């Protein structure tokens, strides 16, 4: 039986997708991203962005890299994938307008990819599907007001799915995860 060999990009995107899938399945548990020469934000972008998608990147260099993938650059109010390597307070007014989907099409919500520092900063208590009772996660590098903004945006099934990227790891926070700031 012949097997199809993946090229380096296909293997990289498959491994990144797998890490992201497990991160959403087990919220709050860091999952290692594949070791690669690419920056982790571009690796995630390479996995998500294609000719059928729209994206927003708060960093010009990342925006230029993502443009090569064929997706459509859009403002935060329209983009389905939003990349914030460094989320600043100044980004929050635009982020507040990010799509949350509709009751007829909750899948039309934005997915946020945000840079973070794990094991420092704000301590979060997480609960919901994929978490036995509760788990705690310490996250730095994110404005504290982001968490209340996220809480207001989520009215299940509406809301954002969030990936936190830091230190070669990804943490998933699906919209079903309840985040309590401690």
C-alpha positions as CSV (number, residue, x, y, z in Angstrom):
1,X,0.0,0.0,0.0
2,X,1.4,3.4,-1.0
3,X,1.2,6.3,1.4
4,X,1.2,9.9,0.6
5,X,4.2,11.9,2.0
6,X,3.5,15.3,3.4
7,X,5.8,18.2,2.5
8,X,7.3,20.3,5.3
9,X,4.6,22.9,5.2
10,X,1.8,20.3,5.2
11,X,3.4,18.5,8.2
12,X,3.9,21.9,10.0
13,X,0.3,23.0,9.5
14,X,-1.1,19.5,10.5
15,X,0.9,19.5,13.7
16,X,-0.1,23.1,14.5
17,X,-3.7,22.3,13.8
18,X,-3.5,19.2,16.1
19,X,-2.0,21.3,18.9
20,X,-4.8,23.9,18.5
21,X,-7.5,21.3,18.4
22,X,-6.3,19.7,21.7
23,X,-5.9,23.2,23.3
24,X,-9.6,23.9,22.6
25,X,-10.6,20.4,23.7
26,X,-8.9,20.9,27.1
27,X,-9.1,24.6,27.9
28,X,-6.4,26.1,30.1
29,X,-3.9,23.3,29.4
30,X,-0.9,24.6,27.4
31,X,-0.1,22.5,24.4
32,X,3.3,22.6,22.7
33,X,3.4,24.0,19.2
34,X,5.7,22.2,16.8
35,X,9.2,23.4,17.0
36,X,10.0,25.4,13.8
37,X,11.9,28.2,12.5
38,X,8.7,30.2,11.8
39,X,7.4,32.6,14.4
40,X,4.4,30.9,16.2
41,X,2.0,33.6,15.1
42,X,2.8,32.9,11.5
43,X,2.6,29.2,12.0
44,X,-0.9,29.6,13.4
45,X,-1.8,32.0,10.6
46,X,-0.5,29.5,8.1
47,X,-2.8,26.9,9.6
48,X,-5.9,29.1,9.6
49,X,-5.7,31.6,6.8
50,X,-6.4,30.7,3.2
51,X,-8.2,32.0,0.1
52,X,-11.6,31.6,1.8
53,X,-10.9,33.5,5.0
54,X,-10.4,37.0,6.3
55,X,-7.9,38.2,8.9
56,X,-6.7,41.2,10.8
57,X,-3.2,41.6,12.2
58,X,-2.3,44.3,14.6
59,X,1.4,44.0,13.7
60,X,2.4,45.3,10.2
61,X,5.1,42.6,9.7
62,X,2.7,39.8,10.5
63,X,0.0,41.4,8.3
64,X,2.5,41.3,5.4
65,X,3.3,37.6,6.1
66,X,-0.4,36.6,6.3
67,X,-1.1,38.5,3.1
68,X,1.1,35.9,1.2
69,X,-1.3,33.2,2.3
70,X,-4.1,34.5,0.2
71,X,-6.6,35.6,2.8
72,X,-8.4,39.0,2.8
73,X,-7.1,41.6,5.2
74,X,-10.1,43.2,6.9
75,X,-10.7,45.6,9.8
76,X,-11.3,44.0,13.2
77,X,-15.1,44.6,12.8
78,X,-15.1,42.1,9.9
79,X,-12.2,39.8,10.2
80,X,-12.8,36.1,11.1
81,X,-9.2,35.5,12.3
82,X,-7.6,38.2,14.4
83,X,-4.0,38.2,15.4
84,X,-2.6,40.3,18.3
85,X,1.0,39.4,19.1
86,X,0.9,42.1,21.7
87,X,-2.6,43.1,22.8
88,X,-2.6,46.7,23.9
89,X,-5.3,48.7,25.7
90,X,-5.5,50.8,22.4
91,X,-6.6,47.6,20.5
92,X,-9.6,47.0,22.8
93,X,-12.1,49.5,21.3
94,X,-11.7,47.8,17.9
95,X,-11.7,44.4,19.4
96,X,-15.0,45.1,21.1
97,X,-16.5,45.2,17.6
98,X,-15.1,41.8,16.5
99,X,-17.8,39.5,15.1
100,X,-19.6,37.3,17.6
101,X,-21.7,35.4,15.1
102,X,-25.5,35.3,14.9
103,X,-28.0,32.9,16.4
104,X,-28.5,31.5,12.9
105,X,-24.8,31.3,12.2
106,X,-22.7,31.3,15.4
107,X,-19.8,30.1,13.3
108,X,-19.5,33.6,11.8
109,X,-17.7,34.7,15.0
110,X,-14.1,35.8,15.2
111,X,-11.3,33.6,16.4
112,X,-8.7,35.7,18.4
113,X,-5.0,34.7,18.5
114,X,-3.3,36.7,21.3
115,X,0.2,36.8,22.6
116,X,0.6,35.9,26.3
117,X,3.0,35.0,29.0
118,X,2.2,31.9,30.9
119,X,2.8,31.4,34.7
120,X,2.8,35.1,35.4
121,X,0.3,38.0,35.6
122,X,-3.4,37.5,36.2
123,X,-4.7,34.3,37.7
124,X,-7.8,32.9,35.9
125,X,-10.1,30.2,37.2
126,X,-11.6,28.3,34.3
127,X,-14.7,26.1,34.2
128,X,-16.8,24.5,31.5
129,X,-16.7,21.7,28.9
130,X,-13.4,20.0,28.8
131,X,-12.4,20.9,32.3
132,X,-13.0,18.7,35.3
133,X,-14.6,21.1,37.9
134,X,-12.1,24.0,37.6
135,X,-8.5,24.8,36.6
136,X,-6.4,27.8,37.2
137,X,-4.1,29.5,34.6
138,X,-1.8,32.5,35.2
139,X,-1.6,34.8,32.1
140,X,0.4,37.9,31.7
141,X,0.9,40.4,28.8
142,X,-2.9,40.9,28.3
143,X,-4.7,44.0,29.5
144,X,-6.9,43.1,32.5
145,X,-9.9,44.8,30.9
146,X,-9.8,42.2,28.0
147,X,-11.3,39.6,30.3
148,X,-14.5,41.7,31.0
149,X,-14.7,42.5,27.3
150,X,-14.6,38.8,26.5
151,X,-17.2,38.1,29.1
152,X,-19.6,40.7,27.6
153,X,-19.0,39.4,24.1
154,X,-20.0,35.8,25.0
155,X,-23.7,35.0,25.1
156,X,-23.5,31.3,24.1
157,X,-23.6,30.3,21.3
158,X,-22.3,33.7,20.4
159,X,-18.8,34.9,21.2
160,X,-15.1,34.4,20.4
161,X,-12.9,31.5,20.6
162,X,-9.4,32.5,21.9
163,X,-6.0,31.1,21.4
164,X,-3.2,32.4,23.7
165,X,0.3,31.9,22.3
166,X,3.4,32.1,24.3
167,X,6.7,30.4,24.9
168,X,6.1,27.9,22.1
169,X,2.8,26.9,23.5
170,X,-0.9,27.4,22.8
171,X,-3.8,27.6,25.3
172,X,-7.4,27.4,24.0
173,X,-10.3,29.3,25.5
174,X,-13.4,28.4,23.6
175,X,-16.5,30.5,24.1
176,X,-18.0,27.8,26.3
177,X,-15.2,28.4,28.9
178,X,-16.2,30.5,31.9
179,X,-13.3,32.7,32.9
180,X,-13.2,34.1,36.4
181,X,-10.5,36.6,37.2
182,X,-9.0,36.0,40.7
